């Protein structure tokens, strides 16, 4: 009898191990591609960027390692109409738009979509539609309706009496147009993130709140937001770590002209320029970005770590 019990126990242990092995294989099948991507494009790319940032190539083929790339960046930054200074300012404006406007607005709008307000299916379609279409197609469509002969210049003329407005080829409008594009496209991402957080809230807690007489706004204040606070902290951390990575569709819509340069586009231009010296400048900018963002990320992470996780 004892042998039989031991045999059953061994079989259960083997079955549990097999189930655990299958579970791990399933998990790693999803993780392996992102990990390979991380190792190649982030770890290896970061290691390679260190020597590139200090490289100085001469026309005779000689290479030295000095701070010439950093001196060039400082010189460019000090120029009143320099592209690098413009790129930093525009990047910070994009970041402020995302952090101060889109994140709070996405948080609130996602909650009301989660509560299935009147017409929520229509609003959900309108806001989620851009997230399922290629960004190149969206940019082409956006350029069509805002470009010469498009619907927006026609409406603008009827409303304000200004004829033939060049939204992408006028310094007074180009950057503002890209900000509007970022606002609409970025808001869809915020809605998706926050809806995913809200739908995890247990229905029992919501029903208990309704029995206690909580209104929709009080439900958000006392139930929804406190339960999703850890997610809010994570979003805060991601926003601050990406403070110098915020940018708009300059490549697809304006090519950086008319005051629309941002830091990601600036790095792109120098990286694909084809000259090794320009790639050294891009490497130096990337290294400086890391040195600036790292302490900010550590400080924010310290505050985020104090927020207790919520189990439900």
C-alpha positions in Angstrom: 0.0 0.0 0.0 2.9 2.3 0.9 4.6 1.6 -2.4 1.4 2.4 -4.2 1.1 5.7 -2.5 4.7 6.5 -3.2 4.2 5.6 -6.8 1.1 7.9 -7.1 3.1 10.7 -5.4 6.0 10.3 -7.8 3.6 10.4 -10.8 2.1 13.6 -9.5 5.5 15.2 -9.1 6.5 14.2 -12.6 3.2 15.5 -14.0 3.7 18.8 -12.1 7.2 19.1 -13.5 6.0 18.5 -17.0 3.3 21.1 -16.6 5.8 23.5 -15.2 8.2 22.8 -18.1 5.5 23.5 -20.6 4.6 26.7 -18.8 8.2 27.9 -18.9 8.6 27.0 -22.6 5.4 28.9 -23.4 6.7 32.0 -21.4 10.1 31.9 -23.0 8.7 31.5 -26.5 7.1 34.9 -26.0 10.2 36.5 -24.3 13.0 35.2 -26.5 12.5 37.6 -29.5 12.2 40.7 -27.3 15.3 39.6 -25.4 17.3 39.1 -28.6 16.1 42.5 -29.8 17.2 44.0 -26.4 20.7 42.3 -26.6 21.4 43.3 -30.2 19.9 46.8 -30.5 20.2 48.1 -26.9 23.0 46.3 -25.1 25.3 45.8 -28.1 24.3 49.2 -29.6 25.0 51.0 -26.3 28.4 49.4 -25.9 29.3 50.3 -29.5 28.1 53.9 -29.0 30.8 54.7 -26.4 33.8 54.6 -28.7 31.8 56.1 -31.6 31.0 59.2 -29.4 34.7 60.0 -29.1 35.7 59.2 -32.7 37.2 61.9 -34.8 37.7 61.0 -38.5 40.1 63.0 -40.7 40.0 63.2 -44.5 43.3 61.3 -44.7 41.7 58.3 -43.0 43.3 58.9 -39.7 41.1 58.3 -36.6 41.7 59.9 -33.2 39.6 59.8 -30.0 38.9 63.2 -28.4 36.1 65.4 -27.3 35.6 67.2 -30.7 32.1 65.8 -31.1 31.1 67.2 -27.7 32.7 70.5 -28.4 30.7 70.6 -31.7 27.4 69.9 -29.8 28.1 72.7 -27.2 29.0 75.1 -30.1 25.8 74.2 -31.9 23.7 74.6 -28.8 25.1 78.1 -28.2 24.0 79.3 -31.6 20.8 81.4 -31.5 19.2 79.7 -34.5 20.9 76.3 -34.2 19.1 73.2 -35.1 20.3 71.3 -32.1 18.8 73.9 -29.6 15.6 73.9 -31.6 15.4 70.1 -31.5 15.8 70.1 -27.7 13.1 72.7 -27.1 10.7 71.0 -29.5 11.4 67.6 -27.8 10.6 69.1 -24.3 7.4 70.7 -25.7 6.4 67.2 -27.1 7.1 65.7 -23.7 5.1 68.4 -21.8 2.2 67.8 -24.1 2.3 64.0 -23.4 2.9 64.3 -19.6 0.7 67.3 -18.7 -2.1 66.9 -21.2 -2.3 63.5 -22.8 -1.7 61.3 -19.8 -4.3 63.0 -17.5 -6.8 63.3 -20.3 -6.2 59.6 -21.3 -6.7 58.6 -17.7 -10.1 60.3 -17.4 -11.4 59.5 -20.9 -10.4 55.8 -20.5 -12.4 55.7 -17.3 -15.5 57.0 -18.9 -15.2 54.6 -21.8 -14.7 51.8 -19.3 -18.0 52.9 -17.6 -19.7 52.6 -21.1 -21.1 56.1 -21.3 -23.6 57.0 -24.0 -22.0 56.5 -27.4 -18.9 54.8 -26.0 -18.7 52.4 -28.9 -18.5 55.3 -31.4 -15.9 57.1 -29.3 -13.9 53.9 -28.9 -13.8 53.4 -32.7 -12.8 57.0 -33.3 -10.0 57.0 -30.8 -8.7 53.4 -31.4 -8.8 53.5 -35.2 -5.3 55.1 -35.6 -3.7 52.4 -33.3 -4.5 49.6 -35.8 -3.3 51.4 -38.9 0.3 51.9 -40.1 1.8 55.2 -39.0 3.0 55.8 -42.6 -0.6 55.5 -43.8 -1.9 57.8 -41.1 0.7 60.4 -41.8 -0.1 60.2 -45.6 -3.8 60.6 -44.8 -3.1 63.5 -42.4 -0.9 65.2 -45.0 -3.6 64.8 -47.5 -6.3 66.5 -45.5 -4.0 69.2 -44.1 -2.1 69.8 -47.3 -2.9 72.2 -50.2 -6.3 71.5 -51.5 -7.3 69.4 -48.5 -10.4 69.8 -46.3 -8.7 71.5 -43.4 -7.3 74.5 -45.4 -10.8 74.9 -46.9 -12.5 74.9 -43.5 -9.7 77.2 -42.1 -10.4 79.7 -45.0 -14.2 79.6 -44.2 -13.7 80.1 -40.5 -10.8 82.7 -40.4 -10.7 84.1 -43.9 -7.1 83.0 -44.4 -6.6 81.5 -47.9 -4.2 78.8 -48.9 -2.7 78.1 -45.5 0.4 75.9 -45.7 0.2 73.8 -42.6 3.4 71.9 -43.3 5.4 74.6 -45.1 4.9 77.7 -42.9 6.9 78.2 -39.7 3.8 79.7 -38.0 1.8 76.5 -38.5 4.1 73.5 -39.1 5.2 72.7 -35.5 1.6 73.3 -34.2 0.2 71.0 -36.8 2.7 68.3 -35.7 1.7 68.8 -32.1 -1.9 68.3 -33.0 -0.9 65.1 -34.8 1.0 63.9 -31.8 -1.9 64.7 -29.5 -4.4 62.6 -31.4 -2.2 59.7 -32.1 -0.6 59.7 -28.6 -4.0 59.9 -26.9 -5.1 56.6 -28.5 -2.1 54.9 -26.8 -3.0 56.4 -23.5 -6.5 55.2 -23.8 -5.4 51.6 -24.6 -3.0 51.6 -21.6 -5.5 52.9 -19.1 -8.4 50.8 -20.3 -6.2 47.7 -19.8 -5.7 48.9 -16.2 -9.3 49.6 -15.5 -10.8 46.4 -16.8 -8.7 44.5 -14.2 -10.7 46.1 -11.4 -12.8 43.3 -9.8 -16.5 43.8 -10.4 -17.3 42.9 -6.8 -15.5 46.1 -5.5 -17.4 48.3 -8.1 -20.7 46.7 -7.1 -20.0 47.2 -3.4 -19.2 50.9 -4.2 -22.6 51.3 -6.0 -24.4 49.8 -3.0 -22.7 52.4 -0.8 -24.1 55.1 -3.1 -20.9 56.1 -4.9 -21.4 58.3 -7.9 -19.3 57.8 -11.0 -16.8 60.5 -10.0 -16.5 59.1 -6.5 -16.0 55.7 -7.9 -13.0 57.0 -9.9 -11.7 58.9 -6.8 -12.1 56.1 -4.2 -11.9 52.9 -6.2 -10.5 53.2 -9.8 -7.6 55.5 -9.3 -6.3 54.0 -6.0 -6.4 50.5 -7.5 -4.5 51.6 -10.6 -2.0 53.8 -8.7 0.9 51.4 -9.2 0.2 51.5 -13.0 0.1 55.3 -12.8 3.5 55.2 -11.1 4.9 53.0 -13.9 3.6 55.4 -16.5 5.2 58.3 -14.6 8.5 56.4 -14.7 8.3 55.7 -18.4 7.4 59.3 -19.1 10.4 60.7 -17.3 12.8 58.1 -18.7 11.6 59.1 -22.2 11.9 62.9 -21.6 14.5 63.3 -24.3 12.9 60.7 -26.7 9.7 62.6 -27.3 9.2 63.6 -30.9 6.8 64.0 -33.7 6.4 62.8 -37.3 8.9 65.2 -38.7 10.4 62.6 -41.0 7.0 61.7 -42.6 5.4 65.2 -42.7 8.0 68.0 -42.9 11.5 66.6 -43.1 12.4 68.8 -40.1 11.8 72.0 -42.0 10.0 75.1 -40.8 11.0 74.7 -37.1 9.9 71.1 -36.7 13.2 69.5 -35.7 13.2 67.3 -32.6 15.9 65.3 -30.9 14.9 61.8 -32.3 14.8 63.3 -35.8 18.1 65.1 -35.2 19.7 61.8 -34.2 18.2 60.0 -37.2 19.6 62.6 -39.7 23.1 62.3 -38.3 23.0 58.5 -38.1 21.9 58.0 -41.7 23.9 60.8 -43.2 26.5 58.4 -44.4 29.6 60.1 -42.9 31.4 58.7 -39.9 31.9 62.1 -38.3 28.2 62.7 -38.3 27.6 59.3 -36.7 30.2 60.3 -34.0 28.1 63.4 -33.3 25.0 61.2 -33.0 26.8 58.9 -30.6 27.9 61.8 -28.5 24.3 63.1 -28.3 23.1 59.6 -27.3 25.7 59.4 -24.6 24.8 62.8 -23.2 21.1 61.8 -23.3 21.9 58.8 -21.2 23.9 60.8 -18.7 21.1 63.3 -18.3 18.2 60.8 -18.1 19.9 58.2 -15.8 19.8 60.4 -12.6 16.3 61.5 -13.4 15.2 57.9 -13.8 16.8 56.9 -10.5 15.2 59.7 -8.6 11.7 59.0 -10.1 12.2 55.2 -9.5 13.0 56.0 -5.8 9.6 57.7 -5.4 7.8 55.1 -7.5 9.2 52.3 -5.3 7.5 53.8 -2.2 4.0 53.2 -3.8 2.7 49.9 -2.5 1.5 47.4 -5.1 -2.2 46.5 -5.0 -3.2 42.8 -5.2 -6.6 42.0 -6.6 
